Amino acid sequence: MAQRHMDRLTSFDTSFLTNERSNGHMAIGAVLMCAGEPPSPDDFEAHIRSRVHLLPRLRQRLLFPPLGLGTPFWVDDPEFDLRNHVRHTTLPSPGDDAQFHELVGEVLSPPLDRTRPLWQLVMVDGFAEDRFAVVYKTHHAMADGFSAVDIGTLLFDPEPNPVPSREEEQWTPQASPSTAGLAVRAIAGIWGTARRMAAWLADAMRRPGRARKRAANGLAGLWEVTWALTKPAPKVPLNVEIGPRRAFAWADFTLADFKLIKNGLGVTVNDVILAATAAALRRWLADREVDTDGMELKALVPVSIRTVNEQGELGNRLTAMRGPLPVGIADPVERLHAVHAGMDTLKDSKQPLGAEAIWGLNDWFRDFAPVLLGPTAAINFSTRLFNLLVTNFPGPQIPFYLLGREVEGVFPIGFLARRHALAIAIVSYNGKVGFGILADRDSMPDLEVLSGYLRESVDELLAAARIASAGKSSDDGVAADIRPRFARERERLSDA
């Protein structure tokens, strides 16, 4: 599908607008670390200017129908000016990571201006080393993490090309309808929804077996989501009223280490990510003297349902699960296997279908009863369902370049919903795994400590996996009990 003038937002996309309140800003993005001498601001702007036509949504803003008649439209912005979206800033001396993290927090703190296209790029130079960075920020209503990766592949090159293009495609914005015209379109949307419902009913009558199966799966999923509401996530210091300021930190690893843990301990890479996150949060909660005995935090884990044909499209094609974070388990390997078992149970459940069914129903009734969007969004992003966002998605496994300079690290940025002080986003890129850690600055001023705990947690699992792998390759082919050796290895790591 092309990104067209007057495209309509889905109910799910609109939920990110509806839920943006009480300092819960629904922006996502990424920090990209690049090697080499920074390009000039003029060259950087020219590079983006030559490619902005590849994603028409970058030159479109939101237009809301009168009287709340359904979801907003994407319309061409007649006042689009690239300089409102592409900026340059220089770090003060000495240009270290702490100063850069501070700057990223400042970029992420204010909400995006809804009267303009919902994105921003900031090139940052002035580092002590020969490198520079790009901070990308967009509204979640415009893109999910997977389409954000697609944006990166459009803005960057798979081979070094240091010469910026100075050619810019001519663009003439299409006129937006008047208020009366917008109302007519909204009413036409109601008629279109009625026709779709009639077509759906006709298809159900022609193929009743298929309709019954889909309805049964949807109802089972809705029941599981409803049942989840009766089992709220535990109350912890992560779920407090958040302020407007943001803090950002990162942790990076090699993908080979994550695969070694995966293969050595018989789990998935996503299990490793969740278990390491649980271990880091266990340490962080202990610092606050929180009793974690038997506690299991809940992570909102988005799952992409984007098809191959939808790659390169903006908007959201996601559903979600409540992933287990068993912070109450002390043993790292036992904790990892608890995560693995919990995720297997979730994958076999109807929970993702239930979340998808809820938004599917909202899409059916978005024109008839858009007022339903508010309560649905409030429930979907409630602290009753989850303690923090943990989102993991695969990126390209080849190096990309910006004006001939290699992009060496990618650290994604999640979002903070109301009363959620922490979000951890992870992406794999070119043999590396980058954790982007976003937090409310007021309630989590010690974010670098959590970043360090993540590294310690991965090191623990890596040590256990090496011992398990060695045991599996022994002469008798049987893995010995690794716990005594693992305890000694963990003690060695602690001393180091």
KEDOKE-631983 format. One record per atom (N, C-alpha, C): residue in one letter; z, x, y. Coordinates in steps of 0.02 Angstrom, whole numbers, plus 50000, padded with zeros to 5 digits. Example, Ala and Ser with C-alpha at 12.3 -4.5 7.8 and 13.67 -1.06 7.14 Angstrom:
2
A503905066049716 A503905061549775 A503905066049835 S503545064249888 S503575068449947 S503945064550002 
This chain:
496
M500005004149940 M500005000050000 M500005004350063 A499605002450111 A499595006050175 A500185003650218 Q500375008050265 Q500895006150313 Q500555002850372 R500614996250376 R500214992550424 R500634989950482 H500294988750537 H500574985150593 H500754978050570 M501364975750587 M501614969150569 M501824968550496 D501954974250462 D502274973950397 D502974970950406 R503204967550355 R503874964350357 R504374968550318 L504974969350344 L505494972750307 L505724968450249 T505894971650193 T506194967950138 T506924966450156 S507234962150116 S507944960650127 S508364966850118 F508184971050068 F508574977050055 F508524981850114 D507914982850141 D507844987150200 D508254984350258 T508224977750268 T508564974650324 T509324975250316 S509564975650254 S510294976250244 S510584982450277 F510184987850281 F510424993850314 F510494992950389 L510094988550418 L510174986750488 L510784982250497 T510854977350453 T511394972450458 T512074975850450 N512104980950408 N512744984150392 N512914989750442 E512494990950490 E512624996350538 E513094993850593 R513744994650579 R514254992450626 R514884996450613 S515344996050660 S515994999550655 S515905006850637 N515455010250672 N515325017350663 N515005019050597 G514805014050558 G514435015350496 G513695015950511 H513475021950527 H512775022950547 H512345024050485 M511805020250478 M511395020450418 M510805025250424 A510935031350447 A510405036350450 A510475041050391 I509905043250364 I509895048350312 I509425053950334 G509335059050293 G508875064450313 G508975070650271 A508875076350301 A508935082750265 A508985088450314 V509305093750292 V509305100150327 V508865104950287 L508365107850320 L507905112350287 L507985119350316 M508175124150273 M508265131050295 M507625134950280 C507355138250331 C506715141850325 C506805149250339 A506435153350303 A506475160550310 A505975162950363 G506135168650393 G505655171850438 G505775170350512 E505355173350553 E505415172350625 E505245165150643 P505655161850685 P505515154850702 P504855154050739 P504495148650727 P503895147250767 P504105145350838 S503655145750883 S503805143550952 S503885135950953 P504285133250999 P504345125951003 P503665122551013 D503215125751050 D502555122751060 D502165122350995 D502195127750955 D501835127750891 D502135122550843 F502805121950843 F503135117050800 F502925109950819 E502935108450884 E502735101850906 E501995100450891 A501565105450901 A500855104550887 A500735103250813 H501115106550771 H501055105650699 H501225098450680 I501775095750706 I501965088950691 I501465084050721 R501245085350782 R500775080950816 R500125080250777 S499915085650744 S499285085450707 S499335081550643 R499955079850621 R500035076550557 R500375069650561 V500595067750620 V500975061550625 V500565055550603 H499895056050608 H499475050450587 H499495049150512 L499725054150473 L499745053350401 L500255048150379 L500755046950420 L501265041850406 L501295037150466 P500895031850466 P500885027250524 P501565024550544 R502025024050495 R502685021350511 R503055025650563 L502875031950568 L503205036250617 L503055034250688 R502545030150699 R502375027850766 R502495020350774 Q502935017650731 Q503085010550734 Q503825009350746 R503975004050781 R504665002050796 R504794995150767 L505404992950772 L505604986450745 L505474980950797 L505264975150773 L505194969250815 L505544963450779 F506044960550812 F506454955450780 F506194948550800 P506104944050751 P505864937250766 P506384933250804 P506174928450845 P506654924450883 P507074920050837 L507684918650860 L508154914050825 L508324916450755 G508234923050743 G508404925650677 G507984922850620 L507354921250635 L506914918250584 L506654923650536 G507084925650491 G506874930450441 G506964937650462 T506694942150421 T506794949350431 T506314952050485 P506464958050513 P506044960850566 P505364963150541 F504934964750589 F504264967350576 F504224974650601 W503784978550568 W503594985050595 W502984984150639 V503024986450702 V502454985750748 V502314992450781 D501694993550799 D501504999650835 D501874999950902 D502135005850917 D502505006850980 D502015009151034 P501855004951082 P501365006951133 P501605012551178 E502265013751178 E502555019051220 E502755025151178 F502455025751118 F502645031351075 F502505038051109 D503005042351109 D502945049051137 D503295053851088 L502905058351059 L503175062851008 L503765066851034 R503785068251099 R504325072251127 R504995068751125 N504995062151115 N505625058551106 N505915059551036 H505505062250991 H505705062750920 H505725069950894 V505395074550928 V505385081550907 V505715085750960 R506255089050940 R506655092850987 R506735100050963 H506975104251008 H507125111250992 H507785113151024 T508195116950987 T508825119351015 T508965126250987 T509335130251025 T509505137151006 T510265137750999 L510485140650943 L511205141750933 L511455146950982 P512065146151008 P512355151451049 P512545157451005 S512625163251034 S512825169250996 S513525168050966 P513655170150905 P513255174650862 P512755171050817 G512705164550819 G512215160950777 G512395160750704 D513015158750688 D513235158750618 D513205151650589 D513355151150523 D513315144750489 D513815139650517 A514405141950537 A514905137250564 A514635133850627 Q514305137650670 Q514015134650730 Q513455129850712 F513065131650662 F512515127250641 F512785120750612 H513305121150570 H513595115150543 H513855110550599 E514145113550649 E514395109750707 E513815106150741 L513255109750749 L512665106750781 L512385100950740 V512355101850674 V512095096550631 V512535090350638 G513195091250640 G513645085650650 G513505081950715 E513345085750768 E513185082550833 E512535078650829 V512035081350793 V511395077850785 V511495071350747 L511925071450696 L512005065650653 L512495060450680 S512875062050731 S513395057450755 S513135051150787 P512665051350835 P512455045050867 P511965041150824 P511985034450828 P511485030450792 P510795031250824 L510275030050785 L509595030350811 L509455024350856 D509035025550905 D508855020450954 D508355015450923 R508565009150915 R508145004250882 R507545001950924 T507535003850987 T506955001951028 T506375006851019 R506485012150980 R505965017150967 R505875017950891 P505345021450870 P505295023050798 P505915026750774 L506125025250713 L506795027150690 L506785033950653 W506625039250689 W506645045850658 W506715051250712 Q506915057250690 Q507015062850735 Q506955069350696 L506645074450726 L506615081150698 L506885086050750 V507345090350730 V507625095450775 V507515102250744 M507135106650777 M507075113550755 M507625117750787 V507965121650746 V508535125650769 V508395132950757 D508435137050810 D508375144350802 D508995147550832 G508985154250839 G509565157750865 G510055160250813 F509855159850748 F510285162450694 F510325170150699 A510885172850676 A510955180150676 A510435183350630 E510285180050574 E509785182450528 E509095179850548 D508575182550516 D507895180650532 D507725174250494 R507935168650522 R507825162150490 R507885156650544 F507705150650524 F507785144850568 F507875138750525 A508005133050556 A508135126950518 A507795121050552 V507685115850512 V507445109450538 V507915104050512 V508165099950558 V508595094350541 V508175087950547 Y508105084350492 Y507715078250490 Y508185072350485 K508085067250526 K508515061450528 K508075055150533 T508205050250490 T507835043950494 T508305038350473 H508125032250489 H508535026550470 H508395024650397 H508925022650362 H508835020750292 H508395014650285 A508335010550337 A507885004850334 A507165007050330 M507025013250349 M506345015750350 M506175019750288 A506665022950257 A506515027350201 A507115028150156 D506995028450090 D507515030550044 D507435038050030 G507885040849991 G507855048049979 G507215050449947 F506925046249905 F506315048249870 F505725048349918 S505665043349962 S505115043550009 S505235048750063 A505875050650074 A506005056250120 A505715062750092 V505735063550026 V505415069349995 V504665069050008 D504375062950002 D503655062150016 D503495064250087 I503925062550135 I503825064450205 I503795072050210 G504255075450174 G504255082650176 G503615085750151 T503335082750098 T502715085550071 T502125084550119 L502185079650164 L501665078650215 L501745083450274 L502375084850292 L502495089050350 L502425096450333 F502505098350270 F502495105350251 F501905106750205 D501775113050192 D501195115150154 D501395118450088 P500995117650035 P501135121049972 P500925128349971 E500625130650026 E500435137750031 E500525139950103 P500675146450113 P500805148750182 P500185148350226 N500255145050281 N499725144350331 N500045144850400 P500055150850429 P500435151950490 P500115149150553 V499495146750549 V499145144450609 V499215136950617 P499535134650671 P499615127450680 P498955124150700 S498845118250676 S498255114450697 S498385111650766 R497885112150809 R497955109250877 R497575102650883 E497295100450827 E496915094250829 E497375088250819 E497295083250861 E497695077250857 E497235071250852 E497345067150801 E496925061150794 E497065056150849 Q496535053450877 Q496615048350928 Q496925042050897 W497365038950934 W497715033150908 W497765027850962 T497585021750944 T497645016150990 T498115011050959 P498715010050987 P499185005350957 P498924998150960 Q499064994450907 Q498884987450906 Q499404983450946 A499184978350979 A499624974251021 A500094970150978 S500704969451001 S501194965350966 S501124958150989 P501294953350945 P501244946250965 P501764944451017 S501624939151053 S502114936351101 S502694933251062 T503204931151099 T503774927851066 T503544921651028 A503104917851060 A502844911851027 A502434913650965 G502024918850972 G501624921150915 G502054923650858 L502604927050877 L503074929650827 L503414923850789 A503584918650826 A503894912750795 A503404909550746 V502764909150766 V502254906350721 V502204910450657 R502214917150665 R502174921450605 R502784920350560 A503364919650592 A503974918750552 A503944912150514 I503684906850547 I503624900350513 I503104900750457 A502564904550471 A502064905550419 A502364909250359 G502854913750373 G503194917150319 G503584912350275 I503874907150306 I504234902150267 I503744898450220 W503164896650247 W502654893350206 W502414897950150 G502324904450166 G502114909250115 G502624909950060 T503274909850078 T503794910250028 T503784904149983 A503684898250013 A503634892149973 A503064892549923 R502494895249946 R501924895949901 R502074900749844 R502414906349860 R502594911149807 R503064908049756 M503534904049780 M503994900749735 M503634895849689 A503154892249718 A502764887549678 A502354891249625 A502064896949645 A501674900949597 A502124903649542 W502734905749561 W503204908349511 W503384902849461 L503514896849486 L503694891249442 L503114889549395 A502504889749422 A501914888249380 A501844893449325 D501954899849343 D501914905249293 D502454904449240 A503054902349262 A503614901349215 A503454895749166 M503104890749189 M502914885249144 M502374887449094 R501934891949117 R501404894349071 R501684899149020 R502174903249041 R502464908348996 R503224907548995 P503474902348964 P504194900948966 P504624906348933 G504364909548880 G504754914748847 G504894920548893 R504374922748927 R504444928348975 R504924926449031 A504854920349057 A505284918049112 A506014917749090 R506134915249027 R506824914849003 R507134921748997 K506734926648972 K506994933348964 K507184936349031 R506734935549081 R506874938349147 R507484934849178 A507524928349171 A508094924649199 A508744926649165 A508714927549098 A509324929549061 A509554936449083 N509084941249090 N509274947949113 N509574947749183 G509254943749227 G509504943249295 G510194940249298 L510304934849260 L510964931549260 L511494936049230 A511314939749176 A511794944349146 A511974949849196 G511464952249232 G511594957349283 G512034954649339 L511894948549362 L512294945549415 L513014944749393 W513114942849329 W513794942149303 W514144948949303 E513794954249283 E514114960849281 E514304963249351 V513874961849400 V514044963749469 V514644959649493 T514654953149476 T515214948849496 T515864951249463 W515814953149399 W516404955549363 W516654962149394 A516184966249417 A516374972549449 A516794971349511 L516654965849547 L517034964249607 L517764962749592 T517904960749530 T518604959249511 T518974965649491 K518614971249486 K518924977549468 K518784982549525 P519134982049580 P518974986049639 P519084993549628 A518714997449666 A518815004649666 A519515006249693 P519835011549669 P520515013149692 P520545014849766 K521115013549796 K521205015149867 K521425022449874 V521005026249909 V521135033449919 V520975035149992 P521175041150015 P521065043050085 P520325043650105 L519875042850057 L519155042750074 L518955036250108 N519345031050099 N519155024350121 N519615022050177 V519445024350237 V519825022950297 V519335020950352 E519595018350407 E519155016950464 E518885023550490 I518225024050496 I517915030350517 I517745030050591 G517705036050621 G517525036650691 G516775037850700 P516555039150761 P515845040150774 P515595047150759 R516055051950750 R515845058950743 R515735060750670 R515245065250658 R515075067350591 R515185074850581 A515325076650519 A515375083750499 A514895084650440 F514625090750435 F514145092050381 F514265099050353 A514225099550287 A514275105950252 A513805105650193 W513705111450161 W513265111450102 W513525116250049 A513255115449989 A513375120149934 A512715120649896 D512535126749876 D511905127549840 D512005131249775 F511595129549726 F511645132149658 F510935133249631 T510895136449572 T510245137049539 T510165131349489 L509565128649485 L509425123349436 L509525125849365 A509385132349354 A509475135249287 A510195134649264 D510685135649310 D511385134949291 D511555127749271 F511285122949308 F511405115949291 F511095114249223 K510505116949209 K510195115649144 K510575119149088 L510855124949102 L511255128349052 L511865124049033 I512185121249084 I512765116749070 I512525110549032 K511975107749053 K511695101849020 K511565103148946 N511225108648931 N511045110148862 N511645112548822 G512075116448853 G512645119148817 G513165113948798 L513245108848841 L513765103848830 L513485097048812 G512825096448804 G512515090448778 G512555084448824 V512405085448889 V512425080048938 V511785080148979 T511775076649036 T511195076749081 T511385080449145 V510875082449183 V511005085749246 V511395081149293 N511235074649292 N511595069849335 N512335069449314 D512475069849249 D513165070049226 D513535076149254 V513195081849254 V513505087949281 V513675087049354 I513215084149392 I513325083049464 I513925078549475 L513965073049437 L514525068449447 L515185071549425 A515175075449370 A515795078549346 A516035083949395 A515575087849423 A515765092849473 A516045089549535 T515745083949555 T516005080249613 T516705077649599 A516805074949539 A517465072349521 A517985077949522 A517815083849496 A518285089449495 A518455091749566 A517955092049610 A518085094049679 A518535089049714 L518415082549702 L518825077449734 L519535077349705 R519605079049641 R520275079549611 R520685084849649 R520375090649662 R520715095949700 R520875093649771 W520385090349803 W520465088149872 W521025082949877 L521065078349830 L521595073349830 L522275076549817 A522285081649774 A522915085249760 A523175088549823 D522725091149865 D522935094149929 D523295089049972 R523135082649964 R523435077250003 R524005073849964 E524205077049909 E524765074649868 E524645067549843 V524015066049826 V523845059649796 V523905060249720 D524265055749689 D524345055849616 D523695053149585 T523335057449550 T522695055449521 T522755053949446 D523355054049419 D523445053049347 D523125046349325 G522625046849280 G522285040849255 G521805037649303 M521685040749361 M521265037649412 M520525038949399 E520115033849411 E519385034649408 E519085031849472 L518825036249514 L518475034049573 L517795031149554 K517505027249599 K516845024349587 K516355027049639 A515785029449614 A515265032049657 A514675027249658 L514425025749717 L513795021949721 L513235026749705 V512885025449650 V512355029949626 V511685026249631 P511295027449683 P510645024049689 P510165026349634 V509755021749610 V509265023249559 V508585020949586 S508095025549586 S507435023749612 S507055019449562 I506735014149588 I506275010149547 I505575010649577 R505465016149614 R504805017349646 R504305019349592 T503725016149591 T503215017749542 T502775023449567 V502365026249523 V501915031649542 V501455029349598 N501215023149595 N500755020549646 N501085019749714 E501765019949715 E502125019049778 E502335025549810 Q502175031249779 Q502345037649809 Q501985038349876 G502335040849927 G502055041449993 G502175035350037 E502455029950007 E502615024050046 E503325024550073 L503425022150134 L504095021950161 L504415015250143 G505055014450162 G505435008650139 G505835010550078 N506225005850052 N506695007349998 N506485003749934 R506465007649879 R506355004849812 R506915007449769 L507515004549780 L508115006949747 L508495001149717 T508875002649665 T509424998449644 T510025003249637 A510585000749615 A511185005049616 A511635003549557 M512025008749538 M512535008149487 M513185010949516 R513745008849486 R514395011649504 R514565017049453 G514435023249471 G514555028749425 G515285030749422 P515525032849363 P516235034749356 P516365041849381 L516915042749417 L517155049349437 L517875049849412 P517975052149350 P518645052149320 P519085057849346 V519325057149407 V519745062449438 V520415063049404 G520595058249362 G521235058549327 G521235062849265 I520655065549245 I520615069849186 I520635077149209 A521105080949181 A521195087849204 A520695092649172 D520535091649108 D520105096349073 D519375095549095 P519035100749118 P518355100149144 P517855097549093 V517885099849030 V517415097748979 V517535090448960 E518175088748952 E518335081748937 E518115077148993 R518195079549055 R517985075549113 R517225074549112 L516855079849096 L516125079349093 L515905074449040 H516215074748981 H516015070148928 H516215062948944 A516755062048982 A516945055249004 A516415052449051 V516165056749096 V515625054649141 V515005052749100 H514835056949052 H514235055749010 H514295049148974 A514875047848944 A514975041548908 A514935035548955 G515245036349013 G515235030849062 G514535029249087 M514145034549100 M513455033449124 M513025030349069 D513135032449006 D512765029348951 D512905021848946 T513535020148956 T513725013048954 T513385009249011 L513375012249070 L513055009049127 L512305008049116 K511985013149088 K511265012749076 K511095007149027 D511555005948979 D511445000648930 D511634993748957 S511964993649016 S512194987249044 S511634984149086 K511784978349113 K511314974649156 K511494975649230 Q511954980249245 Q512174980949314 Q511614982449363 P511154987249347 P510604988449394 P510164982249403 L510054978449348 L509654972349354 L509994967249398 G510664967149396 G511024962449437 G510944963949511 A511014970449529 A510924972449598 A510214970849622 E509734972249578 E509034970849595 E508924963349603 A509234959349559 A509154952049562 A509434949249627 I510004952049650 I510304949649712 I509814950549770 W509514956449774 W509054957649830 W508394953949819 G508214952849756 G507624948749743 G507714941649768 L508314938849756 L508454932049781 L508464931949857 N508744937249886 N508734937649959 N508024937849987 D507584941349951 D506884941549974 D506564934649969 W506744930949916 W506474924149911 W506684919949970 F507314920649992 F507594916150042 F507664919450111 R507334925250121 R507434928650184 R507164924550243 D506664920550232 D506384916350286 D506774909850293 F507024907150237 F507384900850240 F508104901750265 A508434906950240 A509144907850255 A509314915150266 P509044918150320 P509184925250332 P509914926650345 V510304921350360 V511014922250372 V511374924950309 L511064924050250 L511354926650188 L511364934250185 L510934937450225 L510884944750222 L511534948150241 G511874945450292 G512494948550316 G513024948950262 P513224943250232 P513724943450179 P513514947650119 T512874947350100 T512644951350043 T512704958750058 A512494960750118 A512544967850137 A513264970050140 A513714965750166 A514414967450171 A514714968650102 I514524964450053 I514774965349984 I514484971649953 N513834972749962 N513494978349930 N513774985049953 F514004985450017 F514264991750044 F515024991650051 S515354987350013 S516074986550020 S516464992049984 T517044993850011 T517484998649977 T517764995549913 R517694989049905 R517924985949843 R517494988249784 L516864989949798 L516404991949746 L516394999449734 F516445003549787 F516385010749777 F516775014549829 N516955020849811 N517335025149856 N516905029649898 L516335031749871 L515885036149907 L515185035649878 L514705037749917 L514005038149894 L513895044949861 V513595044949802 V513355051149770 V512635049749747 T512165052749782 T511455051349767 T511105057849749 N510725057649695 N510385063649668 N509665061849654 F509205065849681 F508495064449667 F508115071049661 P507585071149621 P507205077249609 P506725078649666 G506665084849684 G506165086949733 G505635091349700 P505165093849738 P504625098049710 P504905104649685 Q504625107049630 Q504855113349600 Q504375119149616 I504055118749673 I503645124149699 I503855125349771 P503765131449797 P503965132649867 P503505129149916 F503795126749971 F503415123950025 F503495128250088 Y503025127550133 Y503015131850192 Y502935127750256 L503245130250308 L503165127350375 L502875132650420 L502245131850439 L501895136750481 L501955143750451 G501845144250386 G501855150650352 G502535153150331 R503075149850353 R503755152050335 R503995147850276 E504285151150226 E504495147650167 E505115143450180 V505115137250155 V505705132950155 V506135135250096 E506705138550111 E507105141550058 E507645136950031 G507885132250071 G508415127850048 G508335120850078 V508485115850037 V508465108850059 V509135105750044 F509455102850096 F510115099850088 F510075092650116 P510045087750071 P509945080850095 P510565077950128 I510455072750168 I510995069550206 I511025062250185 G511605060050161 G511705053050144 G511925048950205 F512245043350192 F512475039150248 F513195037250236 L513545035550290 L514225033250287 L514255025850305 A514405021650256 A514525014650270 A515225013750299 R515355007750324 R516015006350353 R516565007750302 R517095011150325 R517675013050285 R517495017750226 H516965021550234 H516785026750185 H516715033350223 A517175037950210 A517205044150249 A516795049850220 L516495048850161 L516145054350127 L515525051850092 A514995055750096 A514385054550058 A514105061250036 I513925061749973 I513655067949945 I512955066549919 A512465070149945 A511775069349924 A511525075849894 I511135075449841 I510925081349804 I510175080949791 V509835086649799 V509125086949783 V508985093649749 S508535093549699 S508295099749669 S507635101649702 Y507565108149717 Y506955110449750 Y506835117749731 N506255119049703 N506035125949688 N506565130049651 G506845127049598 G507325130649557 G508025130849584 K508165127149638 K508835126949667 K509085119749669 V509745119049675 V510055112549683 V510475112749747 G510295108549795 G510645108549859 G511075102349867 F511725103349881 F512185097849895 F512265097349971 G512115091549999 G512255090250069 G512865085750074 I513385087950110 I514025084450112 I514135081850182 L514115075350190 L514205072050255 L514875068550255 A515235069250311 A515905066250315 A516055063850385 D516545059450389 D516825057550453 D517265063350477 R517095065850535 R517435071850560 R518175070750572 D518365064750592 D519065063450609 D519505063150547 S519255060250492 S519675059550433 S519585065150382 M519045069250389 M518935074850343 M518755081150382 P519215083750421 P519065089850460 P519005096150417 D519215095750353 D519215101550308 D518635101250259 L518055099350283 L517475098250238 L517275104650202 E517345110450234 E517155116750201 E517585118050139 V518205115550140 V518635116250082 V518345112450022 L518105106350035 L517795102449981 L517175105849955 S516785108950000 S516195112649979 S516385118349932 G516925121849948 G517165127249904 G517395124549837 Y517715118849837 Y517935115849774 Y517345113949729 L516795111849759 L516195110349720 L515955116649684 R515945122149719 R515725128449688 R516185130449631 E516845129749641 E517325131349588 E517205126849527 S517065120549540 S516975115749485 S516355117249444 V515815119149477 V515205120949440 V515325127449401 D515685132249430 D515835138549395 D516235137149331 E516715132549334 E517105130749275 E516655128049219 L516215123449237 L515775120449187 L515275125649160 L515065130049203 L514595135349181 L514935139949131 A515555141749144 A515935145949097 A516005142449030 A516165135949031 A516255132248969 A515595131648931 A515045130748967 A514385130048935 A514185136648902 R514325142248934 R514155148748904 R514535149848840 I515175148048840 I515575148748779 I515315144148724 A515145137848743 A514885133148693 A514215135548666 S513785138148709 S513135140648686 S513215146448639 A513695150948654 A513815156648610 A514065154248542 G514495149048543 G514755146348480 G514215143248438 K513745139748471 K513205136448434 K512735141448402 S512685147348431 S512215152348404 S512555157248357 S513185155748338 S513535160148291 S513225159648222 D513415164248178 D513095164748113 D513175158348071 D513775155248075 D513865149348033 D513545143148065 G513295143748126 G512935138248158 G513395132648182 V514055133748177 V514525128548198 V514885130848261 A514895126648313 A515245128448374 A515995128148362 A516335133548379 A517065133748372 A517385129848429 D518035128448422 D518395125148477 D518395129948537 I518095127648591 I518005132148648 I518595132048696 R519085127648686 R519595126748737 R520025132948750 P520265136548695 P520665142448710 P520265147748749 R519645148948728 R519235153948764 R519075151548835 F518965144948841 F518815142248907 F519415143048954 A520025141948927 A520625142748968 A520685149848994 R520525154748949 R520555161748971 R520025163249024 E519415160349015 E518875161449063 E519045158249131 R519345152349128 R519545148949191 R520075152949227 E520545155949188 E521075160049218 E520765166249251 R520245169049219 R519915174949248 R519565173149313 L519235167249314 L518905164949375 L519395163849432 S519985161049414 S520495159749465 S520745166249495 D520855171349451 D521075177849476 D520565181049520 A519905180149503 A519385183049543 A519345179849612 
